Amino acid sequence: MATLRETTDRLAAEGAERQRVLAESLTTQIEAAEKRIAAMKDEALAEVRGIAVEVGGAVVEKLTGTTADPARLAAAVDIAVGERAH
């Protein structure tokens, strides 16, 4: 017959193992969620960049009556985004 001490130790070990498995599972889920969030953020920023280039082109055309160089607009947006990141 198991003593009270042995039973307590066994139950504590089982509880610790369940907690370790749960922590490992949660860590894996958190890492996966963080990757999904980073991917969605990158996608959103890329869309915003494209919108900024389009709006910039429309503004230049409206103000000057000429079409702006898309590469120069994209470079200007990249510079502006880079400055805001710092």
VMD Tcl script that builds the backbone (N, CA, C; Angstrom):
set m [mol new atoms 258]
animate dup $m
set s [atomselect $m all]
$s set {name element resname resid chain x y z} {
  {N N MET 1 A 0.843 -1.168 0.000}
  {CA C MET 1 A 0.000 0.000 0.000}
  {C C MET 1 A 0.895 1.240 0.000}
  {N N ALA 2 A 0.540 2.160 -0.852}
  {CA C ALA 2 A 1.336 3.390 -0.975}
  {C C ALA 2 A 1.098 4.272 0.235}
  {N N THR 3 A 2.168 4.843 0.652}
  {CA C THR 3 A 2.033 5.760 1.778}
  {C C THR 3 A 1.518 7.097 1.285}
  {N N LEU 4 A 1.082 7.882 2.214}
  {CA C LEU 4 A 0.572 9.216 1.870}
  {C C LEU 4 A 1.650 10.026 1.163}
  {N N ARG 5 A 2.867 9.911 1.633}
  {CA C ARG 5 A 3.993 10.665 1.046}
  {C C ARG 5 A 4.231 10.236 -0.404}
  {N N GLU 6 A 4.196 8.936 -0.663}
  {CA C GLU 6 A 4.406 8.427 -2.019}
  {C C GLU 6 A 3.283 8.889 -2.947}
  {N N THR 7 A 2.073 8.845 -2.467}
  {CA C THR 7 A 0.929 9.289 -3.262}
  {C C THR 7 A 1.031 10.779 -3.559}
  {N N THR 8 A 1.392 11.563 -2.572}
  {CA C THR 8 A 1.556 13.010 -2.757}
  {C C THR 8 A 2.651 13.298 -3.774}
  {N N ASP 9 A 3.763 12.586 -3.662}
  {CA C ASP 9 A 4.880 12.777 -4.596}
  {C C ASP 9 A 4.476 12.387 -6.012}
  {N N ARG 10 A 3.770 11.257 -6.145}
  {CA C ARG 10 A 3.342 10.805 -7.468}
  {C C ARG 10 A 2.374 11.806 -8.099}
  {N N LEU 11 A 1.412 12.283 -7.321}
  {CA C LEU 11 A 0.451 13.254 -7.839}
  {C C LEU 11 A 1.128 14.578 -8.203}
  {N N ALA 12 A 2.091 14.981 -7.405}
  {CA C ALA 12 A 2.831 16.214 -7.707}
  {C C ALA 12 A 3.620 16.053 -9.001}
  {N N ALA 13 A 4.236 14.885 -9.198}
  {CA C ALA 13 A 5.007 14.632 -10.422}
  {C C ALA 13 A 4.085 14.606 -11.641}
  {N N GLU 14 A 2.927 13.970 -11.499}
  {CA C GLU 14 A 1.968 13.931 -12.607}
  {C C GLU 14 A 1.469 15.338 -12.938}
  {N N GLY 15 A 1.192 16.117 -11.912}
  {CA C GLY 15 A 0.743 17.496 -12.130}
  {C C GLY 15 A 1.813 18.328 -12.804}
  {N N ALA 16 A 3.068 18.143 -12.376}
  {CA C ALA 16 A 4.177 18.890 -12.983}
  {C C ALA 16 A 4.342 18.511 -14.449}
  {N N GLU 17 A 4.175 17.225 -14.758}
  {CA C GLU 17 A 4.296 16.779 -16.151}
  {C C GLU 17 A 3.162 17.353 -16.998}
  {N N ARG 18 A 1.944 17.341 -16.487}
  {CA C ARG 18 A 0.814 17.943 -17.226}
  {C C ARG 18 A 1.068 19.432 -17.459}
  {N N GLN 19 A 1.590 20.100 -16.453}
  {CA C GLN 19 A 1.878 21.526 -16.580}
  {C C GLN 19 A 2.977 21.775 -17.619}
  {N N ARG 20 A 4.001 20.908 -17.637}
  {CA C ARG 20 A 5.084 21.047 -18.619}
  {C C ARG 20 A 4.552 20.862 -20.036}
  {N N VAL 21 A 3.709 19.848 -20.230}
  {CA C VAL 21 A 3.132 19.576 -21.554}
  {C C VAL 21 A 2.252 20.741 -21.996}
  {N N LEU 22 A 1.454 21.250 -21.084}
  {CA C LEU 22 A 0.589 22.384 -21.407}
  {C C LEU 22 A 1.419 23.619 -21.757}
  {N N ALA 23 A 2.460 23.890 -20.978}
  {CA C ALA 23 A 3.315 25.046 -21.245}
  {C C ALA 23 A 3.985 24.914 -22.613}
  {N N GLU 24 A 4.418 23.703 -22.949}
  {CA C GLU 24 A 5.043 23.462 -24.256}
  {C C GLU 24 A 4.038 23.708 -25.381}
  {N N SER 25 A 2.821 23.225 -25.202}
  {CA C SER 25 A 1.774 23.413 -26.203}
  {C C SER 25 A 1.445 24.892 -26.370}
  {N N LEU 26 A 1.316 25.591 -25.256}
  {CA C LEU 26 A 1.001 27.025 -25.320}
  {C C LEU 26 A 2.128 27.803 -25.976}
  {N N THR 27 A 3.358 27.435 -25.683}
  {CA C THR 27 A 4.504 28.107 -26.305}
  {C C THR 27 A 4.463 27.932 -27.819}
  {N N THR 28 A 4.175 26.727 -28.261}
  {CA C THR 28 A 4.083 26.456 -29.699}
  {C C THR 28 A 2.956 27.274 -30.333}
  {N N GLN 29 A 1.804 27.336 -29.668}
  {CA C GLN 29 A 0.674 28.099 -30.192}
  {C C GLN 29 A 0.989 29.594 -30.234}
  {N N ILE 30 A 1.650 30.091 -29.215}
  {CA C ILE 30 A 2.013 31.515 -29.173}
  {C C ILE 30 A 2.987 31.844 -30.289}
  {N N GLU 31 A 3.993 30.997 -30.483}
  {CA C GLU 31 A 4.960 31.237 -31.550}
  {C C GLU 31 A 4.279 31.250 -32.916}
  {N N ALA 32 A 3.364 30.332 -33.139}
  {CA C ALA 32 A 2.637 30.283 -34.412}
  {C C ALA 32 A 1.786 31.540 -34.590}
  {N N ALA 33 A 1.132 31.974 -33.527}
  {CA C ALA 33 A 0.304 33.184 -33.600}
  {C C ALA 33 A 1.164 34.410 -33.871}
  {N N GLU 34 A 2.327 34.488 -33.248}
  {CA C GLU 34 A 3.213 35.626 -33.480}
  {C C GLU 34 A 3.679 35.670 -34.935}
  {N N LYS 35 A 3.941 34.506 -35.522}
  {CA C LYS 35 A 4.331 34.452 -36.938}
  {C C LYS 35 A 3.191 34.914 -37.838}
  {N N ARG 36 A 1.964 34.475 -37.509}
  {CA C ARG 36 A 0.805 34.906 -38.307}
  {C C ARG 36 A 0.597 36.413 -38.189}
  {N N ILE 37 A 0.755 36.948 -36.997}
  {CA C ILE 37 A 0.589 38.389 -36.789}
  {C C ILE 37 A 1.643 39.157 -37.575}
  {N N ALA 38 A 2.887 38.702 -37.528}
  {CA C ALA 38 A 3.958 39.374 -38.267}
  {C C ALA 38 A 3.683 39.345 -39.770}
  {N N ALA 39 A 3.197 38.221 -40.268}
  {CA C ALA 39 A 2.887 38.109 -41.701}
  {C C ALA 39 A 1.751 39.052 -42.078}
  {N N MET 40 A 0.721 39.117 -41.238}
  {CA C MET 40 A -0.398 40.019 -41.527}
  {C C MET 40 A 0.045 41.478 -41.458}
  {N N LYS 41 A 0.917 41.792 -40.530}
  {CA C LYS 41 A 1.428 43.161 -40.415}
  {C C LYS 41 A 2.222 43.530 -41.667}
  {N N ASP 42 A 3.085 42.626 -42.115}
  {CA C ASP 42 A 3.858 42.886 -43.329}
  {C C ASP 42 A 2.943 43.083 -44.534}
  {N N GLU 43 A 1.910 42.262 -44.619}
  {CA C GLU 43 A 0.956 42.374 -45.729}
  {C C GLU 43 A 0.222 43.711 -45.674}
  {N N ALA 44 A -0.199 44.102 -44.485}
  {CA C ALA 44 A -0.914 45.375 -44.330}
  {C C ALA 44 A -0.007 46.551 -44.687}
  {N N LEU 45 A 1.244 46.499 -44.240}
  {CA C LEU 45 A 2.174 47.587 -44.551}
  {C C LEU 45 A 2.446 47.667 -46.051}
  {N N ALA 46 A 2.519 46.523 -46.704}
  {CA C ALA 46 A 2.727 46.526 -48.154}
  {C C ALA 46 A 1.533 47.160 -48.861}
  {N N GLU 47 A 0.336 46.870 -48.381}
  {CA C GLU 47 A -0.854 47.467 -48.986}
  {C C GLU 47 A -0.880 48.975 -48.750}
  {N N VAL 48 A -0.520 49.399 -47.553}
  {CA C VAL 48 A -0.484 50.827 -47.243}
  {C C VAL 48 A 0.555 51.519 -48.119}
  {N N ARG 49 A 1.684 50.874 -48.313}
  {CA C ARG 49 A 2.727 51.442 -49.170}
  {C C ARG 49 A 2.182 51.661 -50.575}
  {N N GLY 50 A 1.497 50.660 -51.115}
  {CA C GLY 50 A 0.937 50.782 -52.455}
  {C C GLY 50 A -0.090 51.897 -52.543}
  {N N ILE 51 A -0.896 52.012 -51.518}
  {CA C ILE 51 A -1.906 53.081 -51.485}
  {C C ILE 51 A -1.213 54.437 -51.431}
  {N N ALA 52 A -0.164 54.548 -50.629}
  {CA C ALA 52 A 0.560 55.820 -50.517}
  {C C ALA 52 A 1.164 56.218 -51.857}
  {N N VAL 53 A 1.696 55.258 -52.578}
  {CA C VAL 53 A 2.271 55.549 -53.895}
  {C C VAL 53 A 1.171 56.018 -54.854}
  {N N GLU 54 A 0.024 55.349 -54.834}
  {CA C GLU 54 A -1.088 55.738 -55.701}
  {C C GLU 54 A -1.597 57.140 -55.364}
  {N N VAL 55 A -1.777 57.416 -54.088}
  {CA C VAL 55 A -2.272 58.730 -53.667}
  {C C VAL 55 A -1.255 59.807 -54.029}
  {N N GLY 56 A 0.011 59.512 -53.784}
  {CA C GLY 56 A 1.061 60.476 -54.151}
  {C C GLY 56 A 1.033 60.791 -55.632}
  {N N GLY 57 A 0.855 59.778 -56.448}
  {CA C GLY 57 A 0.769 59.983 -57.888}
  {C C GLY 57 A -0.428 60.832 -58.267}
  {N N ALA 58 A -1.558 60.559 -57.624}
  {CA C ALA 58 A -2.764 61.334 -57.907}
  {C C ALA 58 A -2.588 62.790 -57.490}
  {N N VAL 59 A -1.931 63.028 -56.360}
  {CA C VAL 59 A -1.697 64.395 -55.892}
  {C C VAL 59 A -0.783 65.141 -56.855}
  {N N VAL 60 A 0.301 64.487 -57.270}
  {CA C VAL 60 A 1.233 65.129 -58.206}
  {C C VAL 60 A 0.510 65.469 -59.502}
  {N N GLU 61 A -0.273 64.527 -59.999}
  {CA C GLU 61 A -0.987 64.773 -61.250}
  {C C GLU 61 A -1.997 65.908 -61.094}
  {N N LYS 62 A -2.699 65.937 -59.976}
  {CA C LYS 62 A -3.698 66.978 -59.738}
  {C C LYS 62 A -3.042 68.362 -59.625}
  {N N LEU 63 A -1.896 68.413 -58.926}
  {CA C LEU 63 A -1.240 69.704 -58.705}
  {C C LEU 63 A -0.448 70.193 -59.911}
  {N N THR 64 A 0.155 69.267 -60.642}
  {CA C THR 64 A 1.049 69.690 -61.729}
  {C C THR 64 A 0.505 69.389 -63.121}
  {N N GLY 65 A -0.483 68.501 -63.182}
  {CA C GLY 65 A -1.010 68.129 -64.496}
  {C C GLY 65 A -0.122 67.131 -65.219}
  {N N THR 66 A 0.915 66.656 -64.571}
  {CA C THR 66 A 1.811 65.663 -65.182}
  {C C THR 66 A 1.780 64.372 -64.358}
  {N N THR 67 A 2.205 63.323 -65.006}
  {CA C THR 67 A 2.260 62.022 -64.335}
  {C C THR 67 A 3.618 61.864 -63.660}
  {N N ALA 68 A 3.583 61.484 -62.400}
  {CA C ALA 68 A 4.828 61.295 -61.650}
  {C C ALA 68 A 5.436 59.944 -61.983}
  {N N ASP 69 A 6.738 59.865 -61.857}
  {CA C ASP 69 A 7.468 58.618 -62.079}
  {C C ASP 69 A 7.155 57.665 -60.907}
  {N N PRO 70 A 6.553 56.520 -61.195}
  {CA C PRO 70 A 6.175 55.596 -60.126}
  {C C PRO 70 A 7.370 55.136 -59.274}
  {N N ALA 71 A 8.520 54.969 -59.894}
  {CA C ALA 71 A 9.704 54.540 -59.147}
  {C C ALA 71 A 10.142 55.610 -58.156}
  {N N ARG 72 A 10.065 56.874 -58.587}
  {CA C ARG 72 A 10.434 57.972 -57.673}
  {C C ARG 72 A 9.419 58.105 -56.543}
  {N N LEU 73 A 8.149 57.927 -56.859}
  {CA C LEU 73 A 7.121 57.968 -55.821}
  {C C LEU 73 A 7.343 56.849 -54.798}
  {N N ALA 74 A 7.622 55.641 -55.303}
  {CA C ALA 74 A 7.860 54.510 -54.409}
  {C C ALA 74 A 9.078 54.769 -53.531}
  {N N ALA 75 A 10.125 55.346 -54.111}
  {CA C ALA 75 A 11.329 55.658 -53.335}
  {C C ALA 75 A 11.023 56.696 -52.255}
  {N N ALA 76 A 10.224 57.697 -52.606}
  {CA C ALA 76 A 9.863 58.735 -51.629}
  {C C ALA 76 A 9.041 58.135 -50.481}
  {N N VAL 77 A 8.125 57.240 -50.808}
  {CA C VAL 77 A 7.326 56.585 -49.767}
  {C C VAL 77 A 8.233 55.740 -48.879}
  {N N ASP 78 A 9.157 55.010 -49.487}
  {CA C ASP 78 A 10.077 54.182 -48.704}
  {C C ASP 78 A 10.917 55.026 -47.754}
  {N N ILE 79 A 11.361 56.176 -48.220}
  {CA C ILE 79 A 12.138 57.077 -47.362}
  {C C ILE 79 A 11.277 57.571 -46.206}
  {N N ALA 80 A 10.062 57.975 -46.529}
  {CA C ALA 80 A 9.160 58.485 -45.483}
  {C C ALA 80 A 8.846 57.392 -44.453}
  {N N VAL 81 A 8.620 56.192 -44.908}
  {CA C VAL 81 A 8.333 55.083 -44.001}
  {C C VAL 81 A 9.566 54.777 -43.153}
  {N N GLY 82 A 10.724 54.809 -43.771}
  {CA C GLY 82 A 11.966 54.563 -43.043}
  {C C GLY 82 A 12.217 55.618 -41.966}
  {N N GLU 83 A 11.910 56.863 -42.261}
  {CA C GLU 83 A 12.097 57.930 -41.283}
  {C C GLU 83 A 11.129 57.769 -40.112}
  {N N ARG 84 A 9.922 57.323 -40.375}
  {CA C ARG 84 A 8.927 57.146 -39.310}
  {C C ARG 84 A 9.282 55.959 -38.419}
  {N N ALA 85 A 10.015 55.003 -38.977}
  {CA C ALA 85 A 10.367 53.804 -38.202}
  {C C ALA 85 A 11.444 54.105 -37.169}
  {N N HIS 86 A 12.163 55.203 -37.357}
  {CA C HIS 86 A 13.272 55.503 -36.428}
  {C C HIS 86 A 12.861 56.483 -35.418}
}
mol reanalyze $m
mol bondsrecalc $m
mol representation Tube
mol addrep $m
